[in-house]
Amino acid sequence: MKKTCASLLLCVFSWQACAQSGAAQRNNDDPDTSLLCPVSPVQFSSDKLMPPGEVMVEARRTEVFSQREANFSGDVDITSDTARIHADQAKIRNNGQQLEASGDVLYKDAQLQVSSDNVALDSTRETLEMQNTEYLFNGTSGRGTARVIDLSSSEGLSLQDVHFTTCPAGDEDWAIRASEINIERGSLWGEAKNTRFYVADVPVFYLPYFAFPVSNQRQTGLLFPEIGSSSNTGVDYQQPFYWNMAPNYDMTITPRVMSKRGVQLQTEFRYLSEQGYSVVDVEYLPSDSDTPTNEHRYFYRIKHDGVLGENWTVGVDINGISDDNYIVDVGTDDYNRADTHLLRTVGLNYFSENMTLDFHVRDFETIGDRPDTYRAFPEARLKLNQPLGSLLEFRLDSELAYFDNVDESRPTAMRLHVAPSIALPFQRHWGELTAEATVMNTTYKQDNVENTALDENVNRLLGRGRLYGTLYFERDGSWFNATDTMTFEPKVQYLYTSFEDQTNIGLYDTTNLLTDVEGLFRGREFTGLDRIVDNNQITLGATSRIMDAQNREQFAVSLGQIFYLEDNRIMTPGSNGDRDRSALAAELDWRFDSHWNFYSDIQITTQTDKVERSSLGLEYRRDSESLVQLTHRYVRELSGETIDQVGLSVSWPISRNWHWVGRSFRDLERHRSIETYIGLEYESCCWAIQVVAQRQLSNRFGIDGQQSTDEYDSGVSLQFIFKGLGSAKSSRRMLEDGMFGYRQPYNLN
C-alpha cells in the first residue's frame, strides 16, 4: 500500500509523465534538462528492506504492554518490504496491524521522501494518513507540501492544501496550490479544486475545478498552445485539443487564430492496427481575409503503411492543396516552401528471398508554373535474383508502365522493359570481382505523337557488359596514430553499352542524375528508362580510410573518374561529344579530433579545371549545446542558374542561464541574404523563455505562376516554459527550426 501511495503521488505532481501524457504523445521531444535545479537525492537502498510480509522495528527504548501493543521511542526506525520510516516515537497496536509514528517523521521509498508530523497506518482498513507533510521526489526537482495526505485502498487518495513547484527552496519563481486533490481508486483521472497558479508569489491564474490524468495512458485534453507572429499570418495562436477516441485511434483538433487571415481548423486522425498505421491530416481556412477574394484554402494528406500478408505490404500517400501559395502563406508540417511537387501514390509490394514485385500508381500535383509531371497509371516492377549453381547468378529487371499527363496535348505512352542478366559474382574478404552481361529490351506504344518527332511504336534492344573489381588493403598504424588502422580500396570498372537512336522516344520519367564518387560506378546518367546512354568506358576510383582503435572512422577520402574510350552519342544536357573523361569526383570526411570535423564533396571538369559542383562544411562541436558550423554549396548550372551559397550556424551558451542560436545563409551570386534566424533563450532551473526572430525569402508565386525571388517573410515568436509542466524545446531544437535548419555532418563514404 505504501508503494501505491508513492506512485499516486508521482502521478499527481509529476506533470511531465502524467498530467501531460497527451502532450507527450503528440510531441516526442524529451523534457529540457540542460539546466536543472539542485536535487537532493533520496538516499534509499532496497538492499536494507525486509523480506515480503516482515517488518523490523529498531529504537532506543521499547515498552511492550501485551502481545497486542508496543511503544517505541528514541530514533525509531521501521523497515518493511517497500519503505522505511524514521520517527521520534511510534506505537504499534493489534499485533502490528495499526501503526502510529510521530515527532519528525521521515518516510522514504524508492520514489519519494516525505517529512511529516504524524503518520498513521491501518493495515486492516488499508489506510495511510500523513499530517503536515513536505515531499521530495527522487531524481527530480519536484517538491512541495500538503497539510494532509490520506490514502485508502477503497476510497483512493486525498490531499488537502497542496503546494507543488520544481524551483529550489527559497527561490520559488512559480508554484501551484490547490485546496484539495482527490483520486478515486481505479480512476484514470484526478480532480483538483480551487487551483491557483503563482508566479513570484503573485496569483496569475485560477481554476475552481479541473480534471487531469494520473496514468501514463493517453488521455483526452488540451495540449500546450503555440504562439508566434510573422508578416504572412500576423499574430498566430494555436490551441491543440487531443481526443483519445480508443486505444488504437485518436485525433488532434487544433483551432488556429491568425490575425491577418482568420481562423483555421487543423485535424489529425491516427489509426493503428495489426495490419498497419494510417494518418489523415486536414487543414481548412475558410475565407482567408488576406486574399483579394477571401478564398477558401485547404491542405490534406492521407498516408497509410500496412501489411496484407506474410510477404505483402501496401503504401498510400495522397496529398492535395488549394493553391500554389498555401505552404508559403499558411505553412504545414508535411511540406516546406522549397518543395515543388505533392505526392499522390498508391503502392502494393511483394517480397521474398529472391524476388520483389511492386505495383504503383504515381501522380503529382505541381506547385507553381512548372511543366506538368507525367503520372504512372499504373507502374509494375518485377526483380528476380536466382543463383545458378555455385558460381553464376541470374538477374531480371522488368517493368510495365503507362504514362499520362493532365496536359491532353502531350504524348502518352505504354512502356514494357525486360532486362535479363547473367552475373559471375566473386566476393572474398580481400576483394570483389563481378562480371555481368545484360540484354535490355524496351517496347513503347506512344499516342498523341502527331506533329512530333516521336514514333507510335518503338522497340529498343541494347546490350551491356560490365566488369567490376575492387581490392581491400589494410595495415596497422597511420600518420594520425600508431594504434590506428589504414585501409586502401582501389576499384576499377569496364562498362560497354551498345547504341541505338532514342530521339523517337519521349521523356516520361527521365532526368539527369547527380554525380558523386559512388555514382560514377552505377553505369547510368539518367533516372528512368527513356534514355540509356551508350558506353565504352573505364572507371577508376579509390577510397582510403583511417579507423581508430574502436573501429570508428576518423578520416576518409575518395577519388573517381570515368575515361571514355569512345564518344557517347546519347549525351546529357550541357555535355559535348568530344570529351575523353568525366569530371573528377572527390569526397573527404575528416574528424580532426572529438571537436572538429570537416567534410566535402566536389566535382571538377578536367578539360577546363573548373568546379562544377561542390559542398563543403566545417564544424566545431564543444558539447551537445555548443557548436559552430560553416557550410558552402556551389552548382555551376542548375536549371539555368548558378547556385553559390554560404551558411553559418551557431549554438552557444552565453552564461549559465543564457543561450543563443543563430543562422545566416547568403547568396553570393546575387549578393543577398536568403535566411537570417536568431534565437535567444533564458533558462533557470524551473522556467525558461525563448524569443526567435527570423527573416527569409518567401518564395511566393505570382498570378502568372512565377515564383518571386525578392520578397521576404519576417516573424517573431515567443515561448514561455514552466519546467515540470510539460516538455519544452531545447536550444538545440531551436537551432533545427527555420527554413534550412541545422544538419549534422555525416560520412560521405
C-alpha positions in Angstrom: 0.0 0.0 0.0 2.9 2.4 0.7 4.1 1.7 -2.9 0.7 2.5 -4.2 0.8 5.8 -2.3 4.1 6.8 -3.9 3.0 6.0 -7.4 -0.2 8.0 -7.0 1.7 10.9 -5.6 4.1 10.8 -8.5 1.1 11.0 -10.9 -0.4 13.9 -9.1 2.7 16.1 -9.1 4.9 14.7 -12.0 3.0 16.6 -14.7 5.5 15.6 -17.4 4.8 11.9 -17.0 1.1 12.0 -16.2 -0.8 15.3 -16.4 0.6 16.0 -19.9 0.6 12.4 -21.1 -1.4 13.6 -24.1 1.1 16.2 -24.9 3.9 13.7 -24.7 2.2 11.5 -27.2 1.9 14.4 -29.7 5.5 15.7 -29.1 8.2 13.2 -28.7 10.8 15.7 -27.6 12.4 14.8 -24.3 12.0 17.4 -21.4 14.6 20.1 -21.5 17.1 19.0 -18.8 20.0 21.2 -19.9 19.8 23.2 -16.6 18.2 21.6 -13.6 17.6 22.7 -10.1 20.0 21.3 -7.5 18.3 18.0 -6.5 18.8 16.5 -3.0 18.8 12.8 -3.8 16.6 10.5 -1.7 19.1 8.2 0.0 17.3 4.8 -0.3 18.7 1.3 -0.7 16.4 -1.6 -1.4 19.1 -3.9 0.0 18.1 -2.9 3.5 14.5 -3.8 3.1 12.8 -6.7 4.8 11.5 -9.8 3.0 7.8 -9.6 1.9 5.5 -9.8 4.9 8.1 -8.9 7.5 8.6 -5.6 9.5 11.6 -4.7 11.6 11.5 -2.0 14.3 14.6 -0.6 16.0 14.5 2.0 18.8 16.5 3.2 21.8 13.6 2.3 24.2 10.9 -0.3 23.9 7.8 -0.9 26.0 5.7 -3.9 25.4 2.4 -3.9 27.3 1.0 -7.0 25.9 1.2 -9.0 22.7 -1.3 -6.5 21.2 0.5 -3.2 21.9 4.1 -1.8 22.0 5.6 1.7 22.3 8.9 2.7 20.8 10.8 5.9 21.4 14.2 7.5 20.6 15.4 7.2 16.9 12.7 4.8 15.9 13.4 3.0 12.5 10.6 0.9 11.0 11.6 -1.1 7.9 9.1 -3.0 5.7 9.5 -4.7 2.3 8.9 -1.4 0.4 9.8 1.5 2.6 11.5 2.9 5.7 10.1 5.2 8.4 12.2 7.2 10.9 10.4 8.9 13.8 10.9 10.2 17.4 8.4 7.7 18.7 6.0 5.1 17.4 3.1 2.9 18.7 2.1 -0.4 17.3 -1.3 -2.0 18.2 -3.4 -5.0 17.3 -0.4 -7.3 16.6 1.2 -4.9 14.2 -2.0 -4.1 12.2 -2.0 -0.5 13.3 1.0 1.9 13.4 1.2 5.5 14.5 4.5 7.4 14.3 5.0 11.0 15.4 7.7 13.6 16.0 9.8 14.5 12.9 8.6 11.5 10.9 10.6 10.8 7.7 9.1 8.4 5.2 11.3 7.0 2.3 10.8 4.7 -0.5 12.4 4.2 -4.0 10.3 7.1 -5.5 9.9 9.8 -2.9 10.7 11.2 0.6 8.0 12.6 2.9 8.6 14.6 6.1 5.6 14.6 8.4 4.4 15.4 11.9 2.4 12.2 12.2 1.9 9.0 10.2 -1.0 6.6 10.9 -1.2 3.2 9.2 -4.0 0.7 9.5 -3.4 -2.5 7.6 -6.8 -3.9 8.4 -8.7 -1.0 6.8 -5.8 -0.4 4.4 -5.4 3.3 5.1 -2.5 5.6 5.4 -2.6 9.2 6.7 0.2 11.8 6.9 -0.1 15.2 8.6 1.7 18.4 7.7 3.9 16.9 5.0 6.8 18.0 2.9 7.6 15.8 0.0 10.5 15.4 -2.4 10.7 13.2 -5.5 13.8 11.1 -6.1 15.9 12.2 -9.1 13.8 15.2 -9.9 13.4 18.8 -8.7 9.7 18.3 -7.9 8.8 19.1 -4.3 6.0 20.6 -2.2 3.8 20.4 0.8 0.4 19.1 1.8 -1.4 19.6 5.1 -3.0 16.1 4.9 -2.2 13.0 2.7 -4.9 10.4 3.1 -4.7 7.1 1.2 -7.4 4.4 1.4 -7.4 1.2 -0.7 -11.2 1.5 -1.1 -11.6 5.3 -1.5 -8.4 6.3 -3.2 -6.1 9.2 -2.5 -7.0 12.6 -1.0 -4.6 15.6 -0.4 -5.6 18.8 1.5 -3.9 22.2 1.0 -1.4 21.1 -1.7 1.6 23.0 -2.9 3.9 22.0 -5.8 6.9 23.5 -7.6 10.2 22.5 -9.3 12.0 25.6 -8.1 14.6 25.4 -5.2 13.6 26.2 -1.7 13.8 30.0 -1.0 13.7 30.8 -4.7 10.2 29.8 -6.0 9.7 31.6 -9.3 6.4 29.7 -9.8 4.2 27.3 -7.8 0.8 25.6 -7.9 -1.5 25.5 -5.0 -4.8 23.6 -4.6 -7.2 23.3 -1.7 -8.0 19.7 -2.4 -6.9 16.9 -4.8 -8.8 13.6 -5.0 -8.1 10.5 -7.0 -10.6 7.7 -6.8 -9.4 4.1 -6.8 -9.2 2.6 -10.3 -9.8 6.0 -11.9 -7.6 7.3 -14.7 -8.4 10.9 -13.6 -7.8 13.1 -10.7 -9.8 16.1 -9.5 -8.3 19.4 -8.3 -10.4 22.1 -6.6 -9.6 25.8 -6.1 -6.3 25.6 -8.1 -4.1 28.7 -8.2 -1.0 29.3 -10.3 1.5 31.6 -8.8 4.4 33.5 -10.4 6.8 35.0 -7.8 4.1 34.7 -5.1 1.6 36.5 -7.3 -1.5 34.6 -8.3 -1.9 34.7 -12.1 -4.4 32.0 -12.9 -7.3 30.3 -11.1 -9.4 27.3 -11.8 -12.2 26.3 -9.4 -12.2 22.8 -10.7 -10.3 20.7 -13.3 -9.6 17.1 -14.0 -6.3 15.7 -15.0 -4.9 12.2 -16.0 -3.0 10.2 -13.4 -1.6 7.4 -15.6 0.8 7.2 -18.5 -2.1 6.3 -20.7 -3.1 8.8 -23.4 -5.9 11.0 -22.2 -8.3 13.5 -23.8 -7.5 17.1 -23.0 -5.8 20.4 -24.0 -2.2 20.3 -25.1 0.2 23.2 -24.8 -0.5 26.1 -27.1 1.9 27.7 -29.6 2.2 31.4 -30.1 4.0 33.3 -32.8 3.8 36.0 -35.4 5.0 36.7 -38.9 4.4 39.1 -41.8 2.3 36.4 -43.5 0.0 35.4 -40.7 0.2 38.2 -38.2 -0.2 37.1 -34.6 -0.6 33.3 -34.7 -2.1 31.3 -31.8 -2.7 27.5 -32.0 -4.5 25.6 -29.3 -4.4 21.8 -29.8 -7.0 19.5 -28.3 -6.2 15.8 -28.0 -9.0 13.3 -28.3 -8.2 9.8 -27.2 -11.0 8.1 -29.0 -9.9 4.5 -28.4 -6.7 2.6 -27.6 -5.8 2.3 -31.3 -7.0 5.5 -32.8 -7.1 9.2 -31.8 -7.5 12.7 -33.1 -5.8 16.1 -32.5 -8.0 19.1 -33.3 -6.2 22.4 -33.4 -8.0 25.7 -33.9 -5.5 28.3 -35.2 -6.2 32.0 -35.0 -4.2 34.3 -37.4 -4.9 38.0 -37.0 -4.2 38.7 -40.7 -6.1 35.7 -42.2 -8.8 34.4 -39.8 -9.4 31.1 -38.0 -8.1 27.9 -39.4 -9.0 24.3 -38.3 -6.3 21.6 -38.3 -7.2 18.0 -37.7 -5.0 14.9 -37.5 -6.6 11.4 -37.2 -4.3 8.4 -36.4 -5.3 4.8 -36.6 -3.1 1.8 -35.6 -3.9 -1.9 -36.2 -2.1 -5.1 -36.6 -2.3 -4.6 -40.4 -0.8 -1.1 -40.5 -0.7 2.6 -39.5 -2.8 5.4 -41.0 -2.8 9.1 -40.7 -5.3 11.6 -42.1 -4.4 15.3 -42.0 -6.9 18.0 -43.0 -6.3 21.8 -42.7 -9.0 24.2 -43.7 -9.0 28.0 -43.7 -12.4 29.5 -44.7 -12.5 32.9 -46.2 -8.8 33.9 -45.9 -9.1 37.7 -45.2 -5.6 38.4 -46.6 -6.6 37.4 -50.1 -8.5 39.7 -52.6 -11.5 37.3 -52.9 -11.5 35.8 -49.4 -10.5 32.4 -50.8 -11.2 29.1 -49.1 -7.9 27.4 -48.6 -7.1 23.8 -47.6 -4.4 21.1 -47.4 -5.0 17.4 -46.9 -2.8 14.3 -46.6 -3.8 10.6 -46.4 -0.9 8.3 -45.5 -1.0 4.6 -44.8 1.6 1.8 -44.4 0.2 -1.6 -44.0 0.8 -5.4 -44.2 -1.5 -7.6 -46.1 0.2 -10.9 -45.5 3.4 -12.5 -44.7 5.1 -11.1 -47.8 2.7 -8.3 -48.9 2.8 -4.6 -48.0 0.7 -1.7 -49.1 1.5 2.1 -49.0 -0.6 5.1 -49.7 0.5 8.8 -49.7 -2.1 11.2 -51.2 -1.8 14.9 -50.9 -3.8 17.9 -52.0 -3.6 21.7 -51.8 -5.9 24.5 -52.6 -3.4 26.9 -54.3 0.3 27.3 -55.0 0.9 29.7 -52.1 -0.8 27.8 -49.3 2.5 26.4 -47.9 4.2 29.9 -48.2 1.3 31.8 -46.7 0.0 29.4 -44.1 2.6 26.6 -43.8 2.2 22.9 -43.0 4.2 20.4 -41.1 4.3 17.9 -44.0 6.0 20.2 -46.6 8.1 23.4 -46.8 8.2 26.3 -49.2 11.1 24.7 -51.2 9.0 21.8 -52.4 7.8 21.8 -56.0 5.5 18.8 -56.0 3.0 17.0 -53.8 3.0 13.2 -53.9 0.0 11.1 -54.8 1.0 7.4 -54.8 -0.6 4.1 -54.0 1.6 1.0 -53.9 1.4 -2.7 -53.4 4.6 -4.7 -52.8 5.6 -8.3 -52.6 9.0 -9.5 -51.4 10.6 -12.9 -50.9 14.2 -14.1 -50.7 14.9 -14.0 -54.4 12.0 -11.8 -55.8 10.5 -8.4 -55.3 7.3 -7.2 -57.0 5.8 -3.8 -56.7 2.7 -2.2 -58.3 2.3 1.5 -58.1 0.0 4.3 -59.2 2.1 7.5 -59.2 0.8 11.1 -59.6 2.0 14.5 -58.6 0.5 17.9 -58.0 2.9 20.6 -59.2 3.3 23.8 -57.2 3.7 26.9 -59.4 4.1 27.4 -63.1 6.2 24.2 -63.8 5.8 21.7 -66.6 3.3 19.1 -65.7 4.9 15.9 -64.5 3.9 12.6 -66.1 2.0 10.3 -63.9 2.3 6.5 -64.0 -1.1 4.9 -64.2 -0.1 2.1 -63.4 3.5 1.0 -62.9 4.6 -2.6 -62.1 8.2 -3.8 -61.5 9.5 -7.3 -61.1 13.0 -8.1 -59.9 14.5 -11.6 -59.7 17.8 -12.8 -58.3 18.3 -16.5 -58.6 21.6 -18.4 -58.1 22.6 -20.8 -60.9 24.9 -23.3 -59.3 27.7 -22.2 -57.1 29.2 -19.5 -59.4 26.6 -18.0 -61.7 23.6 -15.8 -60.8 20.5 -14.9 -62.9 19.1 -11.5 -62.5 15.9 -10.0 -64.1 14.8 -6.4 -64.0 11.4 -5.8 -65.7 8.8 -3.0 -65.7 5.4 -2.3 -67.2 4.1 1.3 -67.0 1.6 3.6 -68.6 2.4 7.4 -68.6 -0.3 10.0 -68.8 -0.3 13.8 -68.4 -3.0 16.3 -67.3 -2.0 18.3 -70.4 -4.0 16.5 -73.1 -1.8 17.9 -75.9 1.3 16.0 -74.6 2.1 12.4 -75.7 1.2 9.4 -73.6 3.0 6.0 -73.6 2.8 2.4 -72.6 6.3 1.1 -71.8 7.5 -2.5 -71.3 11.1 -3.1 -70.2 12.7 -6.5 -69.7 16.4 -6.8 -68.8 17.7 -10.3 -68.0 21.3 -10.6 -66.8 23.9 -13.4 -66.2 26.4 -12.4 -63.5 29.5 -14.1 -62.0 30.0 -12.6 -58.6 33.2 -13.5 -56.7 33.5 -12.0 -53.2 36.1 -12.5 -50.5 37.3 -10.6 -47.5 40.2 -9.2 -49.5 38.2 -8.1 -52.5 35.5 -8.5 -55.1 35.2 -9.3 -58.8 32.0 -9.3 -60.8 31.3 -10.0 -64.5 27.9 -9.3 -65.8 26.1 -9.4 -69.2 22.7 -7.8 -69.8 20.2 -7.6 -72.6 17.8 -4.6 -72.3 14.7 -4.7 -74.4 12.2 -1.8 -74.2 9.0 -1.5 -76.1 7.0 1.7 -76.4 3.4 2.3 -77.6 3.1 6.1 -77.8 -0.1 8.0 -78.6 -0.8 11.6 -79.4 2.5 12.0 -81.2 1.3 13.9 -84.2 3.4 16.8 -85.1 6.3 15.5 -83.0 9.5 13.6 -83.8 8.2 10.6 -81.8 7.1 7.2 -83.3 4.0 5.4 -82.3 5.8 2.1 -81.9 9.4 1.7 -80.8 11.4 -1.3 -79.9 14.8 -0.6 -78.4 17.3 -3.5 -78.0 20.5 -2.8 -76.2 23.3 -5.0 -74.9 25.5 -4.2 -71.9 28.7 -5.8 -70.5 30.2 -4.9 -67.1 33.4 -6.0 -65.4 34.0 -4.7 -61.9 36.8 -5.3 -59.4 38.0 -3.9 -56.1 40.6 -4.9 -53.5 40.9 -4.2 -49.8 44.3 -3.4 -48.3 44.7 -2.8 -44.6 47.7 -2.0 -42.4 48.1 -1.0 -38.7 49.3 2.4 -37.9 48.9 5.7 -39.9 50.1 9.2 -39.9 47.5 10.0 -37.2 48.2 7.4 -34.6 50.2 4.2 -34.3 47.1 2.4 -33.0 45.0 3.4 -36.0 44.2 1.2 -39.0 44.6 2.5 -42.5 42.8 1.0 -45.5 43.2 1.4 -49.2 40.4 0.3 -51.6 41.1 0.7 -55.3 38.3 -0.2 -57.7 38.0 -0.4 -61.5 35.1 -0.9 -63.8 34.8 -1.5 -67.5 31.4 -0.8 -69.0 30.1 -1.3 -72.5 26.6 -0.4 -73.7 25.5 -0.6 -77.3 24.0 2.4 -79.1 20.6 3.0 -80.6 19.0 6.2 -81.6 16.4 7.2 -79.0 15.2 10.6 -80.3 11.9 8.9 -81.3 11.1 8.2 -77.6 9.5 10.8 -75.3 10.8 11.8 -71.9 8.3 10.5 -69.3 10.3 9.8 -66.1 13.8 10.7 -67.1 16.0 13.4 -65.6 19.7 13.8 -65.0 21.4 12.1 -62.1 23.8 13.9 -59.9 27.4 12.6 -60.0 29.5 11.6 -57.0 32.2 9.1 -56.5 29.9 6.2 -56.0 27.6 7.4 -58.8 30.5 7.0 -61.3 30.2 3.3 -61.0 26.4 3.0 -61.4 26.7 2.9 -65.2 23.8 5.3 -65.9 23.4 9.1 -66.1 19.6 9.3 -66.2 16.7 8.3 -64.0 14.1 6.2 -65.7 14.5 4.2 -68.9 13.7 6.7 -71.7 17.3 7.4 -72.2 20.1 4.8 -71.8 23.5 6.2 -72.6 25.8 4.2 -74.9 29.1 3.4 -73.0 32.6 2.3 -73.8 34.4 3.4 -70.8 36.7 2.6 -67.9 36.0 4.0 -64.4 38.8 4.2 -61.9 38.3 5.0 -58.2 39.9 4.6 -54.8 39.0 5.1 -51.2 41.3 5.3 -48.2 40.1 5.3 -44.6 41.7 5.6 -41.2 40.0 3.8 -38.3 40.8 4.3 -34.6 41.2 1.5 -32.1 37.4 1.4 -31.6 36.9 0.9 -35.3 35.5 4.4 -35.7 36.1 6.2 -39.0 38.4 9.3 -38.4 39.3 10.1 -42.0 38.0 9.0 -45.4 38.9 10.2 -48.9 37.6 9.0 -52.2 38.5 9.9 -55.8 36.9 8.7 -59.0 36.8 9.4 -62.7 35.4 7.9 -65.9 37.7 7.6 -69.0 35.7 7.4 -72.3 37.2 5.0 -74.9 34.6 6.2 -77.4 32.5 9.4 -77.6 28.9 8.9 -76.3 26.2 9.6 -78.8 23.5 9.8 -76.1 24.6 12.8 -74.0 23.3 14.6 -71.0 22.2 18.3 -71.5 25.2 20.6 -71.4 27.8 18.0 -72.3 29.7 17.8 -75.5 30.5 14.7 -77.6 34.3 15.0 -77.7 35.0 14.7 -74.0 37.6 12.0 -73.2 36.9 11.9 -69.5 34.2 12.8 -66.9 34.6 15.3 -64.1 36.9 14.3 -61.4 34.8 13.5 -58.3 36.3 13.6 -54.8 34.9 13.3 -51.3 36.6 13.9 -48.0 35.4 13.4 -44.4 37.9 14.3 -41.7 37.4 14.2 -37.9 40.4 16.1 -36.6 39.5 15.2 -33.0 36.5 14.9 -30.8 35.5 18.6 -31.5 36.5 19.4 -35.2 35.0 17.8 -38.3 35.5 18.7 -42.0 33.6 17.2 -44.9 33.4 18.0 -48.6 32.1 16.7 -51.9 33.4 18.2 -55.2 33.4 17.6 -58.9 35.9 19.3 -61.2 35.8 19.3 -65.0 39.3 18.3 -66.1 39.1 19.9 -69.5 38.6 23.4 -68.0 39.8 22.8 -64.5 36.5 24.4 -63.3 34.5 23.3 -60.3 31.1 22.1 -61.4 29.6 21.2 -58.0 30.9 21.3 -54.5 29.7 21.1 -51.0 31.9 22.0 -48.0 31.4 22.0 -44.3 33.5 22.7 -41.2 32.1 22.2 -37.8 33.4 22.7 -34.3 31.4 21.0 -31.5 32.4 21.6 -27.9 29.5 19.7 -26.5 25.9 18.9 -27.3 24.8 22.6 -26.8 27.9 24.4 -28.2 28.6 24.2 -31.9 29.7 26.3 -34.8 29.1 25.2 -38.4 30.3 26.8 -41.6 28.9 25.5 -45.0 29.2 26.3 -48.6 27.3 25.0 -51.6 28.1 25.6 -55.3 26.5 24.4 -58.5 27.7 25.9 -61.8 24.5 25.3 -63.7 21.1 24.2 -62.3 18.1 25.0 -64.4 19.9 27.9 -66.0 21.1 29.4 -62.7 24.3 29.3 -60.6 24.0 28.3 -57.0 26.6 29.8 -54.8 25.5 29.9 -51.1 27.4 30.2 -47.8 25.9 29.5 -44.4 26.9 29.9 -40.8 25.1 28.2 -37.9 25.9 28.8 -34.2 24.5 27.4 -31.0 26.4 28.7 -27.9 25.8 29.3 -24.2 26.3 33.0 -23.2 26.3 32.2 -19.5 24.8 29.6 -17.1 21.3 30.8 -17.8 21.6 32.4 -21.2 21.9 30.6 -24.6 21.7 31.9 -28.1 21.4 30.3 -31.5 21.9 32.0 -34.9 21.9 31.0 -38.5 22.5 33.0 -41.7 22.6 31.9 -45.3 23.7 34.2 -48.1 23.5 34.0 -51.9 27.0 35.0 -53.1 25.8 35.0 -56.7 23.1 37.6 -56.2 24.7 39.3 -53.2 21.7 39.0 -50.8 20.5 37.2 -47.7 18.4 34.0 -48.1 17.6 33.5 -44.4 18.5 35.0 -41.1 17.5 33.3 -37.9 18.3 34.3 -34.3 17.1 32.8 -31.1 17.7 33.8 -27.5 16.8 31.7 -24.5 16.9 32.4 -20.8 16.7 29.3 -18.7 16.6 28.9 -14.9 16.2 25.6 -13.2 12.4 25.8 -13.1 11.4 28.0 -16.0 12.6 29.3 -19.4 11.7 31.8 -22.1 12.6 31.7 -25.8 12.5 34.5 -28.3 13.1 33.8 -32.0 13.3 36.3 -34.9 13.5 35.2 -38.5 13.7 36.7 -41.9 13.7 34.6 -45.1 12.8 34.6 -48.8 9.1 34.0 -49.1 9.3 32.2 -52.5 5.7 33.3 -53.2 4.0 32.7 -56.5 2.5 35.5 -58.5 -0.6 35.5 -60.6 1.4 34.3 -63.6 2.6 31.3 -61.7 6.2 32.6 -61.5 7.9 32.4 -58.1 9.1 35.6 -56.5 12.8 35.8 -55.7 12.8 39.2 -54.0 10.0 39.1 -51.3 10.8 38.3 -47.7 8.8 36.9 -44.8 9.7 38.1 -41.3 8.4 36.8 -38.0 8.9 36.7 -34.2 7.8 34.0 -31.8 7.8 33.8 -28.0 7.6 30.7 -25.9 7.4 30.6 -22.1 8.0 27.3 -20.3 7.4 26.3 -16.7 9.6 23.2 -16.2 7.7 20.3 -14.8 4.5 21.3 -16.7 5.4 19.5 -20.0 8.3 19.1 -22.4 9.9 22.1 -24.0 12.1 22.7 -27.0 15.8 23.0 -26.1 18.2 25.4 -27.7 19.3 22.6 -29.9 15.8 22.1 -31.2 15.5 25.8 -31.6 18.5 25.7 -34.0 16.9 23.0 -36.1 13.8 25.1 -36.8 13.6 27.6 -39.6 13.9 27.4 -43.4 17.1 25.5 -43.7 17.7 24.2 -40.1 20.8 22.6 -38.7 22.1 19.4 -40.2 24.7 17.3 -38.5 27.7 16.2 -40.7 27.7 12.6 -41.9 30.1 10.2 -43.5 30.2 10.6 -47.3 31.9 7.3 -48.0 
